[in-house]
Amino acid sequence: FTWLRQLLEWQSDLIDDREYLETIKGDLFYEDVYVFTPKGDVISLKQGSTSVDFAYRIHTEVGNHCTGAKVNDRIVSLDTPLKNGDIVEILTQKNGHPSLDWLNFVVTSGARNRIRQWYKRSHREENVSRGKELLEKELGKKGFESLLKSEQMLLVAERFNYHNVEDLLAALGYGEITLNLIVNRLRDATREVTQVEKNSDICEEFFEQKSSLMLPRPTQTSSSDKSHPIAGVEGLMYHLAGCCNPIPGEPIIGSVTRIHGISIHRQGCSNVENVPGERLVPVSWNYTNENQGRPQTYPVNICIEVMDRVGVLKDILSRLMDNNVNVKNAQVKTSPGHPAIINLCIEVSDRQQFEKTCTQIKNMSDILNLRRLSQVE
C-alpha cells in the first residue's frame, strides 16, 4: 500500500488539481528504478531519479530539510542518478531547505512541485515584511504612516488585482511592483474618498451638459449596424478604461465622466464600485470580425512568475506567436536565487483568445504563476 499512501500525501501537499494530476501521470506510470531505504523498504522511482527525488518520495519534510545523501554508505552529490538496488540514506538538518538549483536535476513531478510550493510559502512572510518596511519608511517621509492601516490600502491592492493588502506587500517586497506606483495609487485613492460627496453634483452637471458629449451623426444610420464595437454608447464620446483594459467577451459597464464622456470598464472593476448608480450606463460588446481584414486588438497586461532558465522567455513568446498574439512591451526582472518576473503588454482580439493563450503558458512546467494586471505598470 506504499503507492496509496503516496497518493494521499501528494493530494494533501499539492493545492493545484492540475499539478496533482500531472504528478500522478508523471510518476506512477513510468517507475522502473527500485532502491532501498536503510531499513530495507523498497522505493520505486522514475528512471534517472536522484536522492532529492527519493527524499521527497519518503516525505515532504524529508525533502525540504535534505542537506546531503549517502548511497551504499558513500556520500554522493544530490544530482547523482540512482540505480537499481542502491541503498539510499538522506541527511537532513533542521535549518536545511530546498534550493532552486534542484529544479535543474530532479525528474519526478512530486519533487518538482514540492520545491515550488516550499519556495512560494517560505518566502512569502519575508517578502511581506520587507514590503511593509519599505512602505512604512516611504510613507513616514511624507507624514502619512496612518495610511498603511487605512481602508484605502485595500482599495489600492484591489486596483492592482491583488486579493488583499498582504498580497500587495508581498509583491512589493519581491519586486513585482514598485514603491512609487503604490504610493501614487494610495494618494489617488485617498483623494477619491474625499471626493465621494461631490459625485452627485458632478453627475447632475454631466446630464445637464450631455449634449456636449454628442458626436456628429452620419447622414444615414442603421439600428442593425454591427460595426460599432460597443452597444449603448452610439453617438456619444467614450473610451476604454486603462485601469482594467476590458476586452470583447467580458461583461462591461459604462461610467459617466466629467470631461471624457463615458468610460468603459470591466464589470467588477474597483474604480466603479463607489460610482453612484445614476452615473452608470448599461453597455455591451457589439463586436464582430466579419468584413474586417484584420480584427481589432486590445491591450492586456499580464505578470508571469517563472523559474529562471536559458530560453524561458523565448518559449513564452513562442506560445504567444502560436496564438497570433502580439507583444507591445516586455519587461524582465531577475535576481540570483529567485524566480524571474516577466511583465508583458499583449494585444488580443477577445476574451477567448486571451484565456486560451494564458492556459497554454500556464501549462509550461517552469511557470509558477500568471495573473492579469489591472493597471499599466
C-alpha positions in Angstrom: 0.0 0.0 0.0 3.0 2.3 -0.4 1.6 3.8 -3.6 -1.7 4.5 -1.8 0.0 6.4 1.0 1.9 8.3 -1.6 -1.3 9.4 -3.4 -2.8 10.6 -0.2 0.4 12.6 0.7 0.5 14.2 -2.8 -3.1 15.2 -2.6 -2.6 16.9 0.8 0.6 18.7 -0.3 -0.5 19.9 -3.8 -3.2 22.5 -3.8 -3.4 22.8 -7.5 -5.5 20.0 -9.1 -3.6 20.2 -12.3 -0.3 19.7 -10.5 -1.8 16.7 -8.7 -2.9 15.1 -11.9 0.5 15.8 -13.6 2.2 14.2 -10.6 0.2 11.0 -10.9 0.7 10.7 -14.7 4.3 11.6 -14.5 5.4 9.4 -11.6 3.0 6.4 -11.2 3.2 5.1 -14.7 6.9 5.3 -15.5 8.6 3.9 -12.4 11.5 1.5 -13.3 14.2 2.2 -10.7 14.0 0.3 -7.4 16.1 1.4 -4.4 16.1 0.7 -0.7 15.9 2.7 2.5 18.4 1.9 5.2 15.6 -0.2 6.9 15.2 -2.2 3.7 11.9 -0.7 2.4 11.7 -0.7 -1.4 11.1 2.6 -3.1 10.2 2.8 -6.8 11.2 5.9 -8.8 11.3 7.1 -12.4 14.4 6.3 -14.4 17.1 9.0 -13.7 15.7 9.9 -10.3 18.2 11.4 -7.8 18.5 11.5 -4.0 16.3 14.6 -3.9 13.5 12.7 -5.7 14.0 9.9 -3.2 13.8 12.3 -0.3 10.5 13.8 -1.4 9.1 10.3 -2.1 9.8 9.4 1.5 8.1 12.5 2.9 7.8 16.2 2.0 9.6 17.3 5.2 12.5 15.0 4.5 12.9 16.6 1.1 12.5 20.1 2.4 15.3 19.6 5.0 17.6 17.5 2.9 21.3 18.6 3.0 23.0 15.6 1.6 22.8 11.9 0.8 24.6 8.6 1.2 24.3 5.9 -1.4 25.6 2.5 -0.4 27.3 4.2 2.6 29.1 6.7 0.4 28.5 10.4 0.3 27.3 11.4 -3.2 26.2 14.7 -4.8 22.4 15.2 -4.7 22.2 15.3 -8.5 23.7 11.7 -8.9 21.1 9.4 -10.7 20.1 6.4 -8.6 20.5 2.8 -9.9 18.5 -0.4 -9.1 19.5 -1.8 -5.8 21.0 1.3 -4.3 20.6 1.8 -0.6 19.8 5.5 0.0 20.1 7.4 3.2 19.0 11.1 3.3 21.0 13.5 5.5 18.8 16.3 7.0 19.3 19.4 9.1 16.7 21.4 10.9 17.7 24.6 9.1 18.0 22.9 5.8 15.8 24.0 2.9 15.3 23.3 -0.8 17.5 25.0 -3.4 16.2 26.4 -6.7 19.1 24.5 -8.3 17.4 21.3 -7.5 14.9 22.0 -10.2 17.7 21.5 -12.8 18.1 17.8 -12.0 15.0 16.4 -10.2 12.9 14.2 -12.6 9.8 13.4 -10.6 6.8 15.8 -10.7 6.3 15.3 -7.0 9.7 16.6 -6.1 9.5 19.5 -8.6 6.1 20.6 -7.3 7.0 20.4 -3.6 10.1 22.5 -4.2 8.0 25.2 -5.9 5.4 25.0 -3.1 8.0 25.5 -0.4 9.5 28.4 -2.2 6.2 30.2 -2.5 5.3 29.7 1.1 8.6 30.2 2.8 9.5 33.5 1.1 6.0 35.0 1.5 6.5 36.1 5.1 9.9 37.5 4.3 8.5 39.5 1.3 5.5 40.8 3.2 7.8 42.0 6.0 10.2 43.7 3.5 7.3 45.3 1.6 5.7 46.6 4.8 9.1 48.0 5.9 9.6 49.8 2.6 6.1 51.3 2.5 6.3 52.4 6.1 9.6 54.2 5.5 8.3 55.9 2.4 5.0 57.0 4.0 6.9 58.2 7.1 8.9 60.6 4.9 5.6 62.2 3.8 3.9 62.0 7.2 1.3 59.5 6.1 2.1 56.5 8.3 -1.5 56.1 9.2 -2.5 55.3 5.6 -0.8 51.9 5.8 -3.7 50.7 8.0 -6.4 52.6 6.2 -9.2 51.2 4.1 -7.5 52.9 1.1 -4.8 50.3 1.2 -7.3 47.5 0.4 -8.6 49.7 -2.5 -5.1 50.0 -3.8 -4.5 46.3 -3.5 -7.7 45.5 -5.5 -6.8 48.0 -8.2 -3.6 46.1 -8.8 -5.6 42.8 -8.9 -4.3 41.5 -5.5 -6.8 39.8 -3.2 -5.7 41.6 -0.1 -3.1 44.1 1.4 -0.8 41.3 2.4 -0.5 40.1 -1.2 0.3 43.6 -2.3 3.0 44.0 0.4 4.5 40.6 -0.7 4.6 41.8 -4.3 6.4 45.0 -3.2 8.9 43.1 -1.1 9.5 40.7 -4.0 10.0 43.5 -6.6 6.9 42.6 -8.6 5.5 46.1 -8.2 7.3 49.4 -7.5 7.1 51.5 -4.3 6.3 54.7 -6.3 3.4 53.1 -8.0 1.8 52.0 -4.7 2.4 55.4 -3.1 0.9 57.2 -6.1 -2.2 55.0 -6.2 -2.6 55.3 -2.4 -2.5 59.1 -2.8 -5.1 59.0 -5.6 -7.3 56.6 -3.6 -7.2 59.0 -0.6 -8.3 61.9 -2.8 -11.1 59.9 -4.3 -12.6 59.1 -0.9 -12.7 62.8 -0.1 -14.5 63.4 -3.4 -17.3 60.9 -2.9 -19.7 63.5 -1.6 -19.2 65.6 -4.7 -20.2 62.7 -7.1 -23.8 63.5 -7.2 -23.1 67.1 -8.2 -20.8 66.0 -10.9 -23.4 63.6 -12.2 -26.1 66.2 -12.3 -23.7 68.6 -14.2 -23.0 65.9 -16.7 -26.6 65.3 -17.6 -27.2 69.0 -17.8 -24.4 69.2 -20.4 -25.0 65.8 -22.0 -25.4 67.4 -25.4 -21.7 68.5 -25.4 -20.8 64.8 -25.5 -22.8 64.0 -28.6 -20.8 63.2 -31.7 -21.9 64.3 -35.1 -24.2 61.6 -36.5 -23.7 60.3 -40.0 -26.4 61.2 -42.5 -27.6 57.6 -42.7 -27.5 55.1 -39.8 -28.9 51.6 -39.3 -30.0 50.2 -36.0 -28.8 46.8 -37.1 -25.3 48.1 -37.9 -22.7 45.9 -36.1 -19.7 48.0 -37.0 -19.8 50.0 -33.7 -17.9 47.9 -31.1 -19.9 48.9 -28.1 -23.7 48.9 -27.9 -25.3 51.6 -25.7 -22.9 54.5 -26.4 -23.7 55.2 -30.1 -23.3 58.9 -30.8 -21.5 59.6 -27.5 -17.9 60.1 -26.7 -16.4 57.1 -24.9 -13.1 55.4 -24.2 -11.9 52.1 -22.8 -10.7 52.5 -19.2 -6.9 52.0 -18.8 -7.3 50.7 -15.3 -8.9 47.4 -16.2 -8.4 47.2 -20.0 -11.7 45.5 -21.0 -11.7 43.1 -24.0 -14.6 41.8 -26.1 -16.3 38.9 -24.4 -16.0 40.3 -20.9 -19.0 41.9 -19.1 -18.6 45.7 -19.2 -20.2 48.7 -17.7 -20.1 52.4 -18.6 -19.3 55.2 -16.2 -20.1 58.8 -16.9 -17.1 61.1 -16.5 -17.0 64.8 -16.3 -14.7 65.5 -19.3 -14.0 62.4 -21.3 -17.6 61.1 -21.9 -18.3 57.5 -20.9 -15.5 55.4 -19.6 -15.9 51.6 -20.3 -14.8 49.3 -17.5 -14.9 45.6 -16.8 -17.7 44.8 -14.5 -16.2 44.4 -11.0 -13.5 47.0 -11.6 -12.7 48.6 -8.3 -12.8 52.0 -9.9 -16.6 51.8 -10.5 -17.6 50.2 -7.2 -18.2 53.6 -5.5 -19.7 55.3 -8.5 -23.4 56.3 -7.9 -25.9 54.2 -9.8 -27.2 57.2 -11.8 -23.7 57.6 -13.3 -23.6 54.0 -14.6 -24.7 53.2 -18.1 -25.5 49.7 -19.3 -23.4 48.7 -22.3 -22.3 45.6 -24.0 -19.9 44.4 -26.7 -21.2 44.6 -30.3 -18.0 43.2 -31.8 -17.7 41.2 -35.0 -14.8 40.1 -37.1 -16.9 39.9 -40.2 -15.9 42.0 -43.2 -12.7 43.0 -41.5 -9.3 42.2 -42.9 -7.7 42.2 -39.5 -9.6 42.0 -36.2 -9.2 45.0 -33.8 -6.9 44.2 -30.9 -7.0 45.4 -27.3 -4.1 45.7 -24.8 -3.9 43.4 -21.8 -1.1 43.5 -19.1 0.0 40.2 -17.5 2.6 39.3 -15.0 4.4 35.9 -15.2 6.4 34.4 -12.4 8.7 31.8 -13.8 11.7 29.7 -12.8 14.7 31.4 -14.5 16.5 29.4 -17.1 18.0 30.0 -20.5 15.3 30.2 -23.2 12.3 30.5 -21.0 11.3 33.9 -22.5 11.7 32.5 -25.9 9.3 29.6 -25.1 6.7 32.0 -23.7 6.9 34.2 -26.8 6.6 31.2 -29.0 3.2 30.3 -27.4 2.1 33.9 -27.9 3.1 33.7 -31.6 1.2 30.3 -32.0 -2.0 32.1 -30.9 -1.4 35.2 -33.1 -0.9 37.4 -30.1 1.3 40.5 -30.5 3.6 41.7 -27.7 3.7 45.5 -27.3 6.0 45.7 -24.4 8.1 43.3 -22.3 10.0 43.8 -19.0 12.0 41.1 -17.3 13.3 41.3 -13.7 15.8 38.7 -12.4 17.8 38.3 -9.3 20.1 35.4 -8.2 18.2 32.6 -6.4 14.8 34.0 -7.2 12.3 33.3 -10.0 12.1 35.8 -12.9 9.3 38.3 -13.2 8.1 38.9 -16.7 5.6 41.7 -17.3 4.1 41.7 -20.8 1.6 44.0 -22.6 0.0 41.9 -25.2 -2.7 42.6 -27.8 -5.7 40.2 -28.1 -8.9 40.3 -30.1 -11.2 38.9 -27.5 -11.5 37.0 -24.2 -11.4 33.6 -25.8 -8.1 34.2 -27.4 -6.7 35.7 -24.2 -7.8 32.8 -22.0 -6.6 30.2 -24.5 -3.2 31.8 -24.6 -2.9 32.1 -20.8 -3.8 28.4 -20.4 -1.0 27.3 -22.8 1.5 29.5 -20.9 0.4 28.2 -17.5 0.9 24.6 -18.7 4.6 25.2 -19.1 6.5 23.3 -16.4 8.5 26.4 -15.4 5.6 28.7 -14.7 4.9 29.4 -11.1 2.1 32.0 -11.5 0.4 34.1 -14.2 -2.0 36.8 -13.4 -3.6 39.7 -15.2 -2.7 43.2 -14.1 -5.4 45.8 -13.8 -3.0 48.8 -14.3 -0.4 49.5 -16.9 2.9 49.3 -14.9 
